[in-house]
Amino acid sequence: MNKNCSVETAHAGSTTYVFLVCIVAALGGLLVSYDIGVINEAIGPLKKHFDLDPVQQGWAFFSALLGCTALTLTFPYLKGGSVLTGLSGCTAPSV
């Protein structure tokens, strides 16, 4: 199911494809917001337990957010695909 094709040729003029891309983008934004909310709620107990100053709190928040972002970007590769693999199984041609 892994074939080389471009998005323009595979889905030219498809309203359904645009709708699905919008849904996936909206769900991605929702999940990122949820991650930020969970990290924000975890900072309070971390501050109390480790007696963090404001700089250390910022570093802890940034590290957790960076970890979430790194996992999001690398997970498709861990499962054998690529970030550019879409619903049709198309991948970007190698450059």
PyMOL commands that set and color helices and strands:
alter all, ss='L'
color gray80, all
select helices_A, chain A and resi 7-10+15-50+54-78
alter helices_A, ss='H'
color red, helices_A
select strands_A, chain A and resi 3-4+90-91
alter strands_A, ss='S'
color yellow, strands_A
deselect
rebuild
show_as cartoon
